[in-house]
Amino acid sequence: GLAQGLGALKRLTHLALYFQECCNVGDAGVMGFGQGLGALTTLASAHLVLWKCYNVGDAGITGLAQGLGALKSLTIAELLFDHKKFSAVGRDGVIGILANMVKNEGEH
């Protein structure tokens, strides 16, 4: 799928994906996508939109954030989600992963 194809783009530096009102995208797909992102060692910026994708919940968004968190080359991450779908646990998990990225960047 998309995650496997994405992981094969080893020299990709910028990524922008827009998913809006996509009922066919769910947690498993977004988690797999996050794993594919984690393999993009040259990715410097990511702009990801999952707006009104109501089948994506805490597990999907956390998996995506974990993939982003694995990227040492990432300097810009812009994420847009329909926040009503996520619980405080999912939201706080994503914030923690992304905050850790910023903290680790500041230590270099």
Contacts in CASP RR format, 6 or more apart in sequence:
PFRMAT RR
TARGET T0000
AUTHOR 0000-0000-0000
METHOD contacts of the structure
MODEL  1
GLAQGLGALKRLTHLALYFQECCNVGDAGVMGFGQGLGALTTLASAHLVL
WKCYNVGDAGITGLAQGLGALKSLTIAELLFDHKKFSAVGRDGVIGILAN
MVKNEGEH
2 29 0 8 1.000
2 33 0 8 1.000
3 29 0 8 1.000
3 32 0 8 1.000
3 33 0 8 1.000
3 34 0 8 1.000
3 35 0 8 1.000
3 36 0 8 1.000
4 36 0 8 1.000
5 36 0 8 1.000
6 12 0 8 1.000
6 15 0 8 1.000
6 33 0 8 1.000
6 36 0 8 1.000
6 37 0 8 1.000
6 39 0 8 1.000
6 40 0 8 1.000
7 36 0 8 1.000
7 37 0 8 1.000
7 38 0 8 1.000
7 39 0 8 1.000
7 40 0 8 1.000
9 40 0 8 1.000
10 39 0 8 1.000
10 40 0 8 1.000
10 41 0 8 1.000
10 42 0 8 1.000
11 42 0 8 1.000
12 40 0 8 1.000
12 42 0 8 1.000
12 43 0 8 1.000
13 42 0 8 1.000
13 43 0 8 1.000
13 44 0 8 1.000
13 45 0 8 1.000
14 43 0 8 1.000
14 44 0 8 1.000
14 45 0 8 1.000
14 46 0 8 1.000
15 37 0 8 1.000
15 40 0 8 1.000
15 43 0 8 1.000
15 45 0 8 1.000
15 46 0 8 1.000
15 47 0 8 1.000
15 48 0 8 1.000
16 46 0 8 1.000
16 47 0 8 1.000
16 48 0 8 1.000
17 47 0 8 1.000
17 48 0 8 1.000
17 49 0 8 1.000
18 49 0 8 1.000
18 51 0 8 1.000
19 25 0 8 1.000
19 49 0 8 1.000
19 50 0 8 1.000
19 51 0 8 1.000
19 53 0 8 1.000
20 49 0 8 1.000
20 51 0 8 1.000
20 52 0 8 1.000
20 53 0 8 1.000
21 51 0 8 1.000
21 52 0 8 1.000
21 53 0 8 1.000
22 50 0 8 1.000
22 52 0 8 1.000
22 53 0 8 1.000
23 53 0 8 1.000
23 54 0 8 1.000
23 55 0 8 1.000
24 55 0 8 1.000
25 50 0 8 1.000
25 53 0 8 1.000
25 55 0 8 1.000
25 56 0 8 1.000
26 53 0 8 1.000
26 55 0 8 1.000
26 56 0 8 1.000
26 57 0 8 1.000
26 60 0 8 1.000
27 55 0 8 1.000
27 56 0 8 1.000
27 57 0 8 1.000
27 59 0 8 1.000
27 60 0 8 1.000
28 60 0 8 1.000
29 60 0 8 1.000
30 50 0 8 1.000
30 56 0 8 1.000
30 60 0 8 1.000
30 61 0 8 1.000
30 63 0 8 1.000
30 64 0 8 1.000
31 59 0 8 1.000
31 60 0 8 1.000
31 63 0 8 1.000
31 64 0 8 1.000
32 63 0 8 1.000
33 64 0 8 1.000
34 63 0 8 1.000
34 64 0 8 1.000
34 66 0 8 1.000
34 67 0 8 1.000
34 68 0 8 1.000
35 63 0 8 1.000
35 67 0 8 1.000
36 67 0 8 1.000
37 43 0 8 1.000
37 46 0 8 1.000
37 64 0 8 1.000
37 67 0 8 1.000
37 68 0 8 1.000
37 70 0 8 1.000
37 71 0 8 1.000
38 67 0 8 1.000
38 68 0 8 1.000
38 69 0 8 1.000
38 70 0 8 1.000
38 71 0 8 1.000
40 71 0 8 1.000
41 71 0 8 1.000
41 72 0 8 1.000
41 73 0 8 1.000
42 73 0 8 1.000
43 71 0 8 1.000
43 73 0 8 1.000
43 74 0 8 1.000
44 73 0 8 1.000
44 74 0 8 1.000
44 75 0 8 1.000
44 76 0 8 1.000
45 74 0 8 1.000
45 75 0 8 1.000
45 76 0 8 1.000
45 77 0 8 1.000
45 78 0 8 1.000
46 68 0 8 1.000
46 74 0 8 1.000
46 76 0 8 1.000
46 77 0 8 1.000
46 78 0 8 1.000
46 79 0 8 1.000
47 76 0 8 1.000
47 78 0 8 1.000
48 64 0 8 1.000
48 77 0 8 1.000
48 78 0 8 1.000
48 79 0 8 1.000
48 80 0 8 1.000
49 79 0 8 1.000
49 80 0 8 1.000
49 81 0 8 1.000
50 56 0 8 1.000
50 61 0 8 1.000
50 80 0 8 1.000
50 81 0 8 1.000
50 82 0 8 1.000
51 80 0 8 1.000
51 81 0 8 1.000
51 82 0 8 1.000
52 82 0 8 1.000
53 82 0 8 1.000
53 85 0 8 1.000
54 82 0 8 1.000
54 85 0 8 1.000
56 81 0 8 1.000
56 85 0 8 1.000
57 85 0 8 1.000
57 86 0 8 1.000
57 90 0 8 1.000
58 86 0 8 1.000
58 87 0 8 1.000
58 89 0 8 1.000
58 90 0 8 1.000
61 81 0 8 1.000
61 86 0 8 1.000
61 90 0 8 1.000
61 94 0 8 1.000
62 90 0 8 1.000
62 93 0 8 1.000
62 94 0 8 1.000
62 97 0 8 1.000
64 79 0 8 1.000
64 94 0 8 1.000
65 93 0 8 1.000
65 94 0 8 1.000
65 97 0 8 1.000
65 98 0 8 1.000
66 97 0 8 1.000
68 74 0 8 1.000
68 77 0 8 1.000
68 97 0 8 1.000
68 98 0 8 1.000
68 101 0 8 1.000
69 97 0 8 1.000
69 98 0 8 1.000
69 100 0 8 1.000
69 101 0 8 1.000
71 101 0 8 1.000
74 101 0 8 1.000
75 105 0 8 1.000
77 98 0 8 1.000
77 101 0 8 1.000
79 94 0 8 1.000
83 91 0 8 1.000
86 94 0 8 1.000
END
